[in-house]
Amino acid sequence: MQNGFSEILFAYSEEIRLRIAILIQNSEVCVNCLVDVLKLPQSTISRHIGIMRRANIVKAERKGANTYYSANINNTEIGKLNKDLLKTYSSHIKNQEPFLTDMKNLLKQKDVCTVDCKVA
Ligand SMILES: [Zn+2]
């Protein structure tokens, strides 16, 4: 019986996916902003987001022509586990590179985002 709990750890097993997760932890971020901050092709980022969505740790919300990504921290068991994992991760790594620079760049990026990302 699959409950999805171990898939979360697989989803976090590559640093790039952890970087994405930290960026969207308290935010709703469009793919263009993720491309600009992470400096990777959109196809690469979309592939990683696909893995994260299948593990149910990322939700995608479509508004008009744009899709915004955020952490799934809803009131399900997976959402609550993900929230706790992200809280633990970020308390240990938010002042470490590359996460520190990623967050600084996202805060700059949101000012030039043309589709109004919500960055906390
Ligand atoms: Zn944006």
Backbone and ligand atoms as CSV (ligand in chain L), in Angstrom:
chain,resi,resn,atom,element,x,y,z
A,1,MET,N,N,0.865,-1.208,0.000
A,1,MET,CA,C,0.000,0.000,0.000
A,1,MET,C,C,0.888,1.239,0.000
A,2,GLN,N,N,0.693,2.047,-1.006
A,2,GLN,CA,C,1.481,3.277,-1.112
A,2,GLN,C,C,0.801,4.385,-0.307
A,3,ASN,N,N,1.538,4.973,0.605
A,3,ASN,CA,C,0.972,6.139,1.296
A,3,ASN,C,C,1.637,7.434,0.862
A,4,GLY,N,N,2.722,7.325,0.107
A,4,GLY,CA,C,3.379,8.525,-0.408
A,4,GLY,C,C,4.454,9.088,0.491
A,5,PHE,N,N,4.608,8.537,1.696
A,5,PHE,CA,C,5.557,9.142,2.639
A,5,PHE,C,C,7.003,8.990,2.178
A,6,SER,N,N,7.364,7.834,1.611
A,6,SER,CA,C,8.756,7.653,1.183
A,6,SER,C,C,9.058,8.393,-0.118
A,7,GLU,N,N,8.032,8.616,-0.946
A,7,GLU,CA,C,8.250,9.366,-2.187
A,7,GLU,C,C,8.702,10.800,-1.904
A,8,ILE,N,N,8.298,11.333,-0.771
A,8,ILE,CA,C,8.722,12.698,-0.416
A,8,ILE,C,C,10.245,12.749,-0.307
A,9,LEU,N,N,10.819,11.761,0.336
A,9,LEU,CA,C,12.277,11.780,0.528
A,9,LEU,C,C,13.001,11.582,-0.794
A,10,PHE,N,N,12.416,10.768,-1.677
A,10,PHE,CA,C,12.993,10.669,-3.020
A,10,PHE,C,C,12.947,12.038,-3.700
A,11,ALA,N,N,11.833,12.724,-3.586
A,11,ALA,CA,C,11.705,14.024,-4.247
A,11,ALA,C,C,12.739,15.024,-3.722
A,12,TYR,N,N,13.116,14.892,-2.456
A,12,TYR,CA,C,14.103,15.811,-1.876
A,12,TYR,C,C,15.536,15.289,-1.999
A,13,SER,N,N,15.734,14.208,-2.751
A,13,SER,CA,C,17.063,13.600,-2.801
A,13,SER,C,C,18.019,14.288,-3.768
A,14,GLU,N,N,17.534,15.266,-4.521
A,14,GLU,CA,C,18.437,16.058,-5.362
A,14,GLU,C,C,18.370,17.507,-4.916
A,15,GLU,N,N,19.552,18.128,-4.849
A,15,GLU,CA,C,19.626,19.477,-4.301
A,15,GLU,C,C,18.759,20.467,-5.070
A,16,ILE,N,N,18.680,20.287,-6.389
A,16,ILE,CA,C,17.900,21.250,-7.162
A,16,ILE,C,C,16.435,21.256,-6.716
A,17,ARG,N,N,15.919,20.080,-6.364
A,17,ARG,CA,C,14.517,20.030,-5.934
A,17,ARG,C,C,14.347,20.628,-4.546
A,18,LEU,N,N,15.363,20.481,-3.724
A,18,LEU,CA,C,15.324,21.140,-2.416
A,18,LEU,C,C,15.378,22.668,-2.601
A,19,ARG,N,N,16.187,23.108,-3.549
A,19,ARG,CA,C,16.261,24.556,-3.818
A,19,ARG,C,C,14.902,25.086,-4.271
A,20,ILE,N,N,14.251,24.345,-5.163
A,20,ILE,CA,C,12.923,24.762,-5.620
A,20,ILE,C,C,11.962,24.805,-4.429
A,21,ALA,N,N,12.006,23.766,-3.595
A,21,ALA,CA,C,11.080,23.679,-2.465
A,21,ALA,C,C,11.251,24.849,-1.504
A,22,ILE,N,N,12.504,25.222,-1.245
A,22,ILE,CA,C,12.759,26.338,-0.330
A,22,ILE,C,C,12.246,27.645,-0.953
A,23,LEU,N,N,12.428,27.799,-2.259
A,23,LEU,CA,C,11.969,29.026,-2.929
A,23,LEU,C,C,10.451,29.181,-2.856
A,24,ILE,N,N,9.733,28.075,-2.957
A,24,ILE,CA,C,8.274,28.166,-3.014
A,24,ILE,C,C,7.623,27.854,-1.673
A,25,GLN,N,N,8.451,27.746,-0.639
A,25,GLN,CA,C,7.941,27.329,0.675
A,25,GLN,C,C,6.799,28.227,1.161
A,26,ASN,N,N,7.002,29.545,1.042
A,26,ASN,CA,C,5.974,30.489,1.513
A,26,ASN,C,C,5.500,31.385,0.386
A,27,SER,N,N,5.608,30.916,-0.836
A,27,SER,CA,C,5.379,31.779,-1.987
A,27,SER,C,C,4.608,31.055,-3.075
A,28,GLU,N,N,4.116,31.854,-4.031
A,28,GLU,CA,C,3.554,31.303,-5.262
A,28,GLU,C,C,4.389,31.875,-6.385
A,29,VAL,N,N,5.149,31.002,-7.058
A,29,VAL,CA,C,6.183,31.469,-7.972
A,29,VAL,C,C,5.933,30.909,-9.370
A,30,CYS,N,N,6.034,31.774,-10.376
A,30,CYS,CA,C,5.859,31.324,-11.763
A,30,CYS,C,C,7.136,30.638,-12.242
A,31,VAL,N,N,7.005,29.877,-13.312
A,31,VAL,CA,C,8.156,29.113,-13.789
A,31,VAL,C,C,9.257,30.044,-14.314
A,32,ASN,N,N,8.868,31.188,-14.888
A,32,ASN,CA,C,9.880,32.112,-15.410
A,32,ASN,C,C,10.783,32.642,-14.289
A,33,CYS,N,N,10.195,32.922,-13.143
A,33,CYS,CA,C,11.004,33.387,-12.016
A,33,CYS,C,C,11.927,32.267,-11.532
A,34,LEU,N,N,11.439,31.029,-11.506
A,34,LEU,CA,C,12.306,29.911,-11.115
A,34,LEU,C,C,13.460,29.754,-12.106
A,35,VAL,N,N,13.170,29.927,-13.398
A,35,VAL,CA,C,14.217,29.854,-14.429
A,35,VAL,C,C,15.265,30.932,-14.184
A,36,ASP,N,N,14.820,32.157,-13.920
A,36,ASP,CA,C,15.762,33.265,-13.734
A,36,ASP,C,C,16.588,33.108,-12.461
A,37,VAL,N,N,15.966,32.617,-11.397
A,37,VAL,CA,C,16.691,32.484,-10.131
A,37,VAL,C,C,17.659,31.299,-10.179
A,38,LEU,N,N,17.189,30.174,-10.719
A,38,LEU,CA,C,18.008,28.954,-10.680
A,38,LEU,C,C,18.954,28.848,-11.872
A,39,LYS,N,N,18.721,29.684,-12.894
A,39,LYS,CA,C,19.587,29.728,-14.079
A,39,LYS,C,C,19.724,28.353,-14.726
A,40,LEU,N,N,18.581,27.723,-14.891
A,40,LEU,CA,C,18.497,26.425,-15.554
A,40,LEU,C,C,17.412,26.512,-16.617
A,41,PRO,N,N,17.479,25.661,-17.648
A,41,PRO,CA,C,16.441,25.698,-18.680
A,41,PRO,C,C,15.062,25.364,-18.097
A,42,GLN,N,N,14.043,25.952,-18.712
A,42,GLN,CA,C,12.681,25.694,-18.239
A,42,GLN,C,C,12.346,24.202,-18.277
A,43,SER,N,N,12.865,23.500,-19.306
A,43,SER,CA,C,12.557,22.066,-19.423
A,43,SER,C,C,13.110,21.293,-18.224
A,44,THR,N,N,14.284,21.703,-17.745
A,44,THR,CA,C,14.887,21.042,-16.578
A,44,THR,C,C,14.048,21.301,-15.331
A,45,ILE,N,N,13.669,22.560,-15.159
A,45,ILE,CA,C,12.878,22.909,-13.973
A,45,ILE,C,C,11.515,22.224,-14.021
A,46,SER,N,N,10.907,22.181,-15.192
A,46,SER,CA,C,9.599,21.529,-15.318
A,46,SER,C,C,9.691,20.038,-14.995
A,47,ARG,N,N,10.807,19.425,-15.412
A,47,ARG,CA,C,10.983,17.997,-15.117
A,47,ARG,C,C,11.075,17.769,-13.599
A,48,HIS,N,N,11.840,18.622,-12.919
A,48,HIS,CA,C,11.965,18.475,-11.465
A,48,HIS,C,C,10.645,18.782,-10.764
A,49,ILE,N,N,9.932,19.788,-11.243
A,49,ILE,CA,C,8.638,20.098,-10.642
A,49,ILE,C,C,7.670,18.933,-10.851
A,50,GLY,N,N,7.782,18.256,-11.997
A,50,GLY,CA,C,6.951,17.082,-12.247
A,50,GLY,C,C,7.173,16.000,-11.199
A,51,ILE,N,N,8.430,15.767,-10.864
A,51,ILE,CA,C,8.763,14.769,-9.832
A,51,ILE,C,C,8.194,15.204,-8.481
A,52,MET,N,N,8.299,16.491,-8.191
A,52,MET,CA,C,7.796,17.010,-6.916
A,52,MET,C,C,6.274,16.969,-6.863
A,53,ARG,N,N,5.633,17.200,-7.993
A,53,ARG,CA,C,4.167,17.142,-8.022
A,53,ARG,C,C,3.681,15.711,-7.842
A,54,ARG,N,N,4.415,14.761,-8.456
A,54,ARG,CA,C,4.005,13.366,-8.301
A,54,ARG,C,C,4.159,12.913,-6.846
A,55,ALA,N,N,5.113,13.492,-6.131
A,55,ALA,CA,C,5.282,13.195,-4.705
A,55,ALA,C,C,4.320,14.016,-3.848
A,56,ASN,N,N,3.546,14.883,-4.509
A,56,ASN,CA,C,2.503,15.670,-3.836
A,56,ASN,C,C,3.066,16.717,-2.866
A,57,ILE,N,N,4.289,17.181,-3.133
A,57,ILE,CA,C,4.858,18.209,-2.262
A,57,ILE,C,C,4.784,19.590,-2.899
A,58,VAL,N,N,4.368,19.631,-4.165
A,58,VAL,CA,C,4.203,20.907,-4.865
A,58,VAL,C,C,2.807,20.962,-5.446
A,59,LYS,N,N,2.178,22.120,-5.326
A,59,LYS,CA,C,0.911,22.291,-6.036
A,59,LYS,C,C,1.066,23.373,-7.089
A,60,ALA,N,N,0.333,23.190,-8.148
A,60,ALA,CA,C,0.363,24.124,-9.267
A,60,ALA,C,C,-1.011,24.755,-9.380
A,61,GLU,N,N,-1.031,26.078,-9.404
A,61,GLU,CA,C,-2.309,26.772,-9.533
A,61,GLU,C,C,-2.304,27.596,-10.803
A,62,ARG,N,N,-3.252,27.326,-11.646
A,62,ARG,CA,C,-3.343,28.026,-12.910
A,62,ARG,C,C,-4.216,29.254,-12.757
A,63,LYS,N,N,-3.664,30.421,-13.153
A,63,LYS,CA,C,-4.457,31.664,-13.158
A,63,LYS,C,C,-4.273,32.277,-14.534
A,64,GLY,N,N,-5.321,32.227,-15.338
A,64,GLY,CA,C,-5.203,32.697,-16.713
A,64,GLY,C,C,-4.193,31.869,-17.462
A,65,ALA,N,N,-3.232,32.543,-18.092
A,65,ALA,CA,C,-2.232,31.831,-18.896
A,65,ALA,C,C,-1.049,31.370,-18.052
A,66,ASN,N,N,-1.032,31.725,-16.758
A,66,ASN,CA,C,0.148,31.464,-15.939
A,66,ASN,C,C,-0.103,30.396,-14.888
A,67,THR,N,N,0.952,29.685,-14.557
A,67,THR,CA,C,0.885,28.670,-13.507
A,67,THR,C,C,1.831,29.083,-12.391
A,68,TYR,N,N,1.327,29.002,-11.179
A,68,TYR,CA,C,2.114,29.377,-10.006
A,68,TYR,C,C,2.336,28.141,-9.149
A,69,TYR,N,N,3.573,27.988,-8.715
A,69,TYR,CA,C,3.938,26.817,-7.924
A,69,TYR,C,C,4.124,27.213,-6.469
A,70,SER,N,N,3.631,26.350,-5.596
A,70,SER,CA,C,3.830,26.577,-4.170
A,70,SER,C,C,3.971,25.229,-3.481
A,71,ALA,N,N,4.490,25.271,-2.253
A,71,ALA,CA,C,4.653,24.038,-1.493
A,71,ALA,C,C,3.282,23.529,-1.064
A,72,ASN,N,N,3.091,22.224,-1.158
A,72,ASN,CA,C,1.864,21.645,-0.610
A,72,ASN,C,C,2.037,21.482,0.893
A,73,ILE,N,N,1.426,22.389,1.632
A,73,ILE,CA,C,1.476,22.309,3.099
A,73,ILE,C,C,0.042,22.291,3.626
A,74,ASN,N,N,-0.822,21.621,2.869
A,74,ASN,CA,C,-2.236,21.594,3.254
A,74,ASN,C,C,-2.456,20.639,4.431
A,75,ASN,N,N,-3.702,20.500,4.804
A,75,ASN,CA,C,-4.019,19.792,6.045
A,75,ASN,C,C,-4.176,18.278,5.864
A,76,THR,N,N,-3.473,17.721,4.871
A,76,THR,CA,C,-3.441,16.267,4.723
A,76,THR,C,C,-2.196,15.740,5.434
A,77,GLU,N,N,-2.100,14.419,5.588
A,77,GLU,CA,C,-0.909,13.863,6.242
A,77,GLU,C,C,0.360,14.195,5.439
A,78,ILE,N,N,0.273,14.102,4.101
A,78,ILE,CA,C,1.423,14.447,3.263
A,78,ILE,C,C,1.755,15.934,3.396
A,79,GLY,N,N,0.732,16.767,3.355
A,79,GLY,CA,C,0.946,18.216,3.474
A,79,GLY,C,C,1.565,18.593,4.804
A,80,LYS,N,N,1.115,17.942,5.873
A,80,LYS,CA,C,1.649,18.243,7.212
A,80,LYS,C,C,3.092,17.751,7.346
A,81,LEU,N,N,3.369,16.555,6.794
A,81,LEU,CA,C,4.747,16.044,6.816
A,81,LEU,C,C,5.654,16.967,6.021
A,82,ASN,N,N,5.187,17.387,4.846
A,82,ASN,CA,C,5.992,18.276,4.010
A,82,ASN,C,C,6.262,19.606,4.718
A,83,LYS,N,N,5.239,20.130,5.378
A,83,LYS,CA,C,5.408,21.388,6.117
A,83,LYS,C,C,6.483,21.241,7.197
A,84,ASP,N,N,6.424,20.129,7.935
A,84,ASP,CA,C,7.417,19.890,8.993
A,84,ASP,C,C,8.818,19.704,8.408
A,85,LEU,N,N,8.900,18.940,7.306
A,85,LEU,CA,C,10.210,18.731,6.667
A,85,LEU,C,C,10.800,20.059,6.196
A,86,LEU,N,N,9.970,20.874,5.553
A,86,LEU,CA,C,10.462,22.158,5.033
A,86,LEU,C,C,10.888,23.082,6.167
A,87,LYS,N,N,10.126,23.049,7.244
A,87,LYS,CA,C,10.463,23.891,8.400
A,87,LYS,C,C,11.829,23.466,8.957
A,88,THR,N,N,12.025,22.154,9.074
A,88,THR,CA,C,13.293,21.637,9.583
A,88,THR,C,C,14.444,21.946,8.633
A,89,TYR,N,N,14.226,21.624,7.354
A,89,TYR,CA,C,15.262,21.913,6.367
A,89,TYR,C,C,15.639,23.398,6.400
A,90,SER,N,N,14.635,24.249,6.313
A,90,SER,CA,C,14.976,25.660,6.132
A,90,SER,C,C,15.631,26.232,7.383
A,91,SER,N,N,15.287,25.701,8.568
A,91,SER,CA,C,15.937,26.234,9.766
A,91,SER,C,C,17.429,25.899,9.764
A,92,HIS,N,N,17.801,24.815,9.080
A,92,HIS,CA,C,19.215,24.431,9.038
A,92,HIS,C,C,19.965,25.013,7.849
A,93,ILE,N,N,19.271,25.259,6.741
A,93,ILE,CA,C,20.013,25.588,5.521
A,93,ILE,C,C,19.732,26.968,4.950
A,94,LYS,N,N,18.781,27.708,5.511
A,94,LYS,CA,C,18.407,28.952,4.843
A,94,LYS,C,C,19.546,29.979,4.812
A,95,ASN,N,N,20.491,29.852,5.714
A,95,ASN,CA,C,21.634,30.767,5.686
A,95,ASN,C,C,22.857,30.170,5.016
A,96,GLN,N,N,22.666,29.046,4.339
A,96,GLN,CA,C,23.758,28.387,3.621
A,96,GLN,C,C,23.573,28.589,2.118
A,97,GLU,N,N,24.690,28.530,1.409
A,97,GLU,CA,C,24.593,28.540,-0.055
A,97,GLU,C,C,24.270,27.136,-0.559
A,98,PRO,N,N,23.536,27.052,-1.683
A,98,PRO,CA,C,23.078,28.125,-2.557
A,98,PRO,C,C,21.735,28.741,-2.154
A,99,PHE,N,N,21.172,28.269,-1.031
A,99,PHE,CA,C,19.811,28.669,-0.678
A,99,PHE,C,C,19.703,30.160,-0.345
A,100,LEU,N,N,20.751,30.676,0.307
A,100,LEU,CA,C,20.746,32.085,0.695
A,100,LEU,C,C,20.688,32.985,-0.539
A,101,THR,N,N,21.544,32.700,-1.509
A,101,THR,CA,C,21.560,33.503,-2.737
A,101,THR,C,C,20.275,33.297,-3.537
A,102,ASP,N,N,19.773,32.070,-3.573
A,102,ASP,CA,C,18.497,31.820,-4.269
A,102,ASP,C,C,17.404,32.735,-3.723
A,103,MET,N,N,17.287,32.801,-2.406
A,103,MET,CA,C,16.215,33.592,-1.790
A,103,MET,C,C,16.396,35.076,-2.079
A,104,LYS,N,N,17.647,35.550,-2.010
A,104,LYS,CA,C,17.924,36.963,-2.338
A,104,LYS,C,C,17.532,37.252,-3.777
A,105,ASN,N,N,17.880,36.321,-4.667
A,105,ASN,CA,C,17.565,36.528,-6.082
A,105,ASN,C,C,16.064,36.461,-6.341
A,106,LEU,N,N,15.361,35.623,-5.596
A,106,LEU,CA,C,13.906,35.568,-5.783
A,106,LEU,C,C,13.257,36.878,-5.345
A,107,LEU,N,N,13.754,37.456,-4.257
A,107,LEU,CA,C,13.191,38.723,-3.788
A,107,LEU,C,C,13.419,39.838,-4.807
A,108,LYS,N,N,14.579,39.799,-5.496
A,108,LYS,CA,C,14.842,40.767,-6.576
A,108,LYS,C,C,13.962,40.461,-7.780
A,109,GLN,N,N,13.857,39.183,-8.078
A,109,GLN,CA,C,13.132,38.742,-9.266
A,109,GLN,C,C,11.657,39.137,-9.199
A,110,LYS,N,N,11.055,39.056,-8.022
A,110,LYS,CA,C,9.613,39.314,-7.944
A,110,LYS,C,C,9.290,40.759,-8.345
A,111,ASP,N,N,10.254,41.668,-8.174
A,111,ASP,CA,C,10.015,43.063,-8.564
A,111,ASP,C,C,9.946,43.235,-10.077
A,112,VAL,N,N,10.563,42.322,-10.812
A,112,VAL,CA,C,10.532,42.422,-12.278
A,112,VAL,C,C,9.612,41.373,-12.903
A,113,CYS,N,N,9.023,40.537,-12.078
A,113,CYS,CA,C,8.099,39.524,-12.603
A,113,CYS,C,C,6.883,40.223,-13.216
A,114,THR,N,N,6.545,39.805,-14.427
A,114,THR,CA,C,5.417,40.465,-15.127
A,114,THR,C,C,4.079,39.796,-14.827
A,115,VAL,N,N,4.108,38.682,-14.094
A,115,VAL,CA,C,2.848,37.992,-13.818
A,115,VAL,C,C,2.549,37.937,-12.322
A,116,ASP,N,N,3.222,38.819,-11.572
A,116,ASP,CA,C,2.818,39.073,-10.188
A,116,ASP,C,C,2.935,37.853,-9.278
A,117,CYS,N,N,4.125,37.267,-9.212
A,117,CYS,CA,C,4.365,36.190,-8.253
A,117,CYS,C,C,4.173,36.725,-6.832
A,118,LYS,N,N,3.714,35.835,-5.977
A,118,LYS,CA,C,3.564,36.207,-4.552
A,118,LYS,C,C,4.723,35.607,-3.771
A,119,VAL,N,N,5.660,36.485,-3.408
A,119,VAL,CA,C,6.856,36.021,-2.695
A,119,VAL,C,C,6.825,36.555,-1.281
A,120,ALA,N,N,6.884,35.632,-0.329
A,120,ALA,CA,C,6.826,36.058,1.088
A,120,ALA,C,C,8.228,36.390,1.579
L,1,ZN,ZN,ZN,7.200,35.380,-11.488
